[in-house]
Structures are given as C-alpha cells and as structure tokens.
C-alpha cells in the first residue's frame, strides 16, 4: 500500500484558496524531494511545483498533473476554504504514485515529471505553469479527477473525460440615478438588467450543439427604496461542448446585452473571465489509460468515455502546446452529494486505485 491516505489526511486539514497554496505546495515539494525528485518551486511566479526524475536513458517525457487549490465557501455566514472538489485527493494520488514508481525503480527510460498546479478553480493555474516553462519538454501529460457517484462508482474509472468549454460573462450596467417620484429623469439599471437577461435567454444556436448561458448573479441597490438605481452587476455562466461554439455564443451574448440595455438608455461593460477551453484528448493516450484501468480493475472496471458540462483548466496544456499528447481520466470514488457541495465526501479507500492507475500508465510509457 502507498502513503496516499497519510498524504490525503494531512492535505485535507490545510485547504488553501487559489494562488495561496503555500503550505500545500511546501508539503508536496518536500515529499517529492524525499522521494528522489529534483524539485523546482514557485513555477511561473506562483505556487506551482515541478518534480523531475531522469532515468538517464533516452525516451519520452511524461508528466503527471494534479491540482492543489481548495474552494471558497460561506458556511454559517463565515467565509472559509474547504476541499470540496477533491484537489487534495488528486495531489495525494499523484504524489503517492510518484513515490511508488521511484521506490520500485520502475522508470527505465525517459523522464517522469510531476506537476502540482495551483488555481484550477479560477482558471489561472495551468496558465502559470505554462508561463513558467513546466511543459516545454513534455511529450505526454495525464491528469484525472474524482467523479460523482452517479457518474462513476468506486471500482470503476473513465479513460477519457470530455470536459466542456466554460466562461463567465462579467457585466456592469450603467444607468442614471433619479428619485423614485421622477423616474423619467433617470435610467433604471434594474430595467436594463432584466432586458439583458431576457435577451440572452432568447439566444438560439443550432439545437444540435450542446451549449448553455444562464444568469447566475444580479446585484443592484440604490441604497434606499425610493431611488432609481444606476448601477447593476451581473454574471452569466456560459458552457459549450466545442470551442468554436463557445466563441459564437460569446459574440451573440455581447451583442444581445448591448442591444437590450440600449432600449432603456443604459450602457454595459462586458468582459469574459474564467475562460476554460473544451477538452482536446489524444486517442493514443485514451487507449493507454484504458489499458492501465484494465490492468488495475479488469475489464468490468473500465467505463466508456464521458462528456460533462463541467470545465477543467487542464486542457490549457494541449491548447497552448498542440504537440503535447494529453489524456484525462475519471476516478470512481462514490463522491456524494456532489462536487463543490460544502459537505462533499467520498470513499477514501478508492484513492489507492487512482495511485495504481497512474503507476500502470507510467510503466507502459517509461518502463
């Protein structure tokens, strides 16, 4: 058995928000060094960690990537960080696989590279790793994510997770303040915001495309109830299975909002933030992962590829370095009631399966 539960139990007690993973990255770097990796910290000026083991024999460079950051929640009125997406599990699994591979002297050729990445939740972490040169020499990169119980139960795994493109539209609407008794002298930001929401809801693309755009935030307050508010802040969550459809959707959303607010005399500042690309996965790596899953769980444990509306910044690696071969698998851990739920929990014994899948895939490439 590996040290995966020991690592997990510690990391779970120190949840840290995006780009603040100081204790987490320090622990992971220390453990990698103890295992025999050459370690570089503060990748891209952030908290990222890279560990390298060079076999000294010609061969490919394989990277195993895990994210580190926790989510921010407000629980009982108190802001806090909590690991409700399983990034502590991901880091524990990859760290333990790295330890075991070196302990077993399993790397016979090429180089094994371990990437501990910050800030997945704010779509910034993979970018900092790329900017810091973490994948310049990487030929193959593999990541994974624990899955909700309804998608993938303990004892099963998915060889290819087809994540969707996602983005947040951040919109500031500017109206004109006025007294509630003289609304004709102002421009009501609430009216403009309501028009914008209806306009976005009326967007229709080809129904054969998978996409969605829904308002998720609406803040507007003049401070008193008898005044016309002049400022509104709105957000839309936008998703699409394809990158080109996402671009089309963003163009239509911008045009719809601008036209809608103009009908009441308001203006809008529109920006798209937290943008994540849709998955691009190499068939060769999916086959590799399917074989690794079968090695560990048998044929009954191998599920078909899965498409999700969720977003994942892992896919920036392939987008920014198209020559890299990328694969991403889903690990069944019986996670419930759901990812990002403040009370998310799972069967920790399933983490050892993730360790073994990463090991099996690595041995097929570098063994």
N, C-alpha and C positions, 0 to 999 in steps of 0.2 A: 504494500500500500504506500501511496505517496504522502506528502505533507499537505495535501490540498485542504483538508479540514482545519488543520492548525493555521494555515495562512488565512483561510476564509474567516475563521473565528476572530482573528485579530483585525483584519481589514474591515470587517463589518462594524467594529466598535469605533472606527475613526472616519466616518463618512465626511468627505470634503467636496465642496462645490467646484464647478468648472474653473480651471486655472488656479485653483487654490489647493491642489492635491499635494501639499508639501510633506506631510507625514507619510501619506500613501506612497509617493514616489521614492522617498528616502528608504522606506522599508523594502520596497521591491528592488531598488538598486543594490542595497546591502545584501539581500538574499541572492541576487544574481552573481555578485562578486564572490560570495562564499561558494557558490556552485562551480565557479571556474570561468565565468564570462568576463570579457573586457567590457567595462561599462562606461557609458557617456551619459551625463545628466543634463538637465535644462536644455533639452533639444528645442531649437527654434526660439530660444529665449523664454520658454515656458517650462512646465513641469515634466515634460516627456522624458522617458528613459529608454536607452537602447543598449542591449547587451549583445555581444558578438562572440561566437566561438568558431574559430577557423580550424578545420581539420588538417590543413596543410597539403591537402590533395585537391587537384583541380576538380571543379564541379559547380553546380548552381548555388546561388544564394537564396535560401528560403527564409522568409520572415513569418513569424507567428505574432499576431497583433491582439492586444487586449486593451479595452478602455478602463479608466480608473475613477471617473468622477461620479459623485452621488447627485441626487435630485434635491431641489429645494422644495419644501412643503411648509404649509402653515397648519399646525396641529394644535388644537385648543387655543387658537389665537396667537400662537408663538411660532415665529419663523425658525425652521431648523433644516438641517441636511439629513437625508436618510437614503440608504441604498435600497431603492425600490425598483430598480431596473436590472439589478444583478451584475453591475460592473465589478463589484468586489469578488463575485464568483468568477467572472471572466479572468480577472487578474490572477486569482488564486489557481485557476486551472492551467493557464499558460505558464505561470511561474513553476508550478509543480511538474508540468511536462518537461520544461527546460531542465530542471534539476535531475529528473529521472533519466533523460536522454544522455546527459553527461556522465551520470553515475554508472550507466550501463555501457558507456563507451560506444554509443550507437551511431555517432556521426563519423562515417567512414570517408566521406568526400564532401567537397564544397564547404559552405559556411551556413551556420544557423544564426539567425538574427532574431532577437526578441524585442518587440516594440510595445512599450507600455505608454499608452496615449491618453492625454488629458482631454477634457472639454468636449466629449462627444455630444452631450446634451444641448450644447449651444452651437453645434455645427462648426466649431473652431479648431478642435484638437487635431484632426487629420491634417488640416492646412498647416498648423505649426510644425508638425512632424515632417511634412514635405519641404517646407521652407528651411527646416534645419538639416536637410540632406539625408533623412533617415532611409529613404527608399532608392537613392541614386544607383546603388549597386544591386538592388533586389530583383531577382528573376520571377519569383513566385511569392505571393502573400496570401495568408489564410487567416480568417477571423471567424468568430462564432458568437452566438447569442443564446442565452437560455430562453425557452419558449413557454407560453401559457399552456396550462393543462389541456385546454380544448384543442390545441393545435398539435401537440406533440407530448406524449406521456413519457414518464420515466421508462427507460429501457428501449427507447426509440430515438432516432435522430434523422434530421433532414439534410441531404447533401448539398442543396442549393436554396438559399433564401433570396427570393427576388423582391427586394425592397423597392418602394416607390419613391419618386421624386417628391420632395416636400418643401414648402416655404411658408413664411409668414408675411402677409401684407400689413405693413405698419402705416396707418393713415391718420394724419392730423387735419381736421376740417376747421376752416376759419370762416366764421360768420361775422356778425356785427351786434354788439350789445345794445339793449334798449330796455326801457321799463315795460313791465307786463301790460300796463294800460295803453301803451303806444307801440304795439308790435310792428306797425308799418314802418317805424323808424329803424328797425334792426333787421338782422338776418339770423334766424334761429338755427343754431348748429344741430339741434335735435332733428328738425325737419330735414336738414341736408343729410344727416347721417342715416335717417330712416329711408330717404330716397336712394342713398348709396347701397344700403343693404338689399333693398328690393331690386335694384338694377343688377347687382351681382347675382342674386338668386335667379334672375331672368336669363342669364347666360346659358346658351345651349351649344355644346360641341357635338361632334359625331357620336351618337349613342354607342357605337362600337368601341369608343375609347373609355378607359377607366380613369375617372377624374372626380374631384370634389372641391368646392370652395364654400366655406361656411364662416359666418361671423362668430368670433369667439370672445370678443371684448368690446365693450361700449362704455366709455367714461365721459360724462358730460354733466357739469354742475356749475351754475352761475353763483352758487353760494347762498342764494335766497330763493324763495319760491315765487316771487313776483317780479323776476327779471328774465329777460331773454338771454340764454347762454350763447356765447360767441365762439366757444372752442369745444371740440369733441375729439376724443382719441379712440380709434377703433383698430381692431385687428381681425384679419381673416386667416384661417388655416387653409392651406391650399395643397392638394395632393394629386399626383398623376402617376400612372404606371410607366409612362415614357417621358424622356427628357424633352423631346420636341413638342409634345402635347402640353407640358408644363410651360414652355415658352409661349405658346399660343394662348394658354389660359391667362398668364400674367398680362399679356398685351391687352386682352379683352377686359380683364378686371380693371386695369388702369383707365382704359377709355370709358368704361361704364361708370366708374366712380366720378371721374372728372365731369362727364356729361350730366350725371344725376345731381351733383351738388350745385352745378351751374344753374339748374332750373329754379333754384330759390335764391340765387345770387351769392352763393358761397364758393370758396375755393378749397382745394385739397392738396396737401403734400403727401406723396405716395412713395414708399420705398419697400423693397422686398428684402427681408432679412432671414437669417437662419435657413439659408437655401441648401438643400441636400440633393445630390444627383440620384437618379434612379440606378438600380443595380446594373452593373455590367459584369458578368461572370463568365469565366472561360470553361468551356465544356471539358477540357482536359483536366482541370482542377476539380470540377464536379465529379468526374469519374474517379479521380484519386480519392476524394473524400468519401464517395460511395463505397469504394473498396475498403477504406480504412474503417468506416462504420460497420461494414460487414465483418471485417476482421474481429472487431470488438463485440458486436451484438448479434452477429449472424444475420441471415437474410431477412428474418422476421423483424429485426430491429431497424431495417432500412425503409424509410418512408419516401414518397415521391417528392420532387421539388415543390416548393410552396411560394405562392405570391402573397405579399402582405402590403397593406396601405401604409405601414409604418415606414419611417425614414431612418437612415443609418449613415453616418459620415465616413464609414469605412470605404465607401465607393468613390470618395475623392482620390484615393490612391490610384485606382485604374483610370479615372478621368484625367488626372494630371500627369500620369505616366502610362500612356496607352499600351506600351510594350510589355508592361508587367502582366503576369498571369495571376488572376485573382479568383479566390474561392471563399465561400462563406457558408457555414453550416449552422443548423439549429439543433440545440441540445434539449432533449426532453428531461424536465426536472419536476413536473407536476406543479408548476408555478400557479398560484391562486391567491386572491381573487382576480388578479391581473397585473401586468406590468404597469408601473407608475402609480399603482394604488398604494396609499400610505401604509397599508397592512400587508403588502405583498410578502409571501413566504413560499418556500419550496422545499423539496426533499433534498437535503444537503448530500445525502449518500450518492446522488446521481452525479456529483461533480467528478468523482473518480472515473466515471465513464468518459467525461469530456477530456480528462487527462490522457486516457488511453487512446482516444480517437486522434488527438493531436500527435501523440507518440507514433501511432501506426502510420499516419500520413507522412510524418517527418522521416521515418525509417524507409518508406517507399521512395522518397526523393533523395535522401542523403546517406542511406545505409548501404 
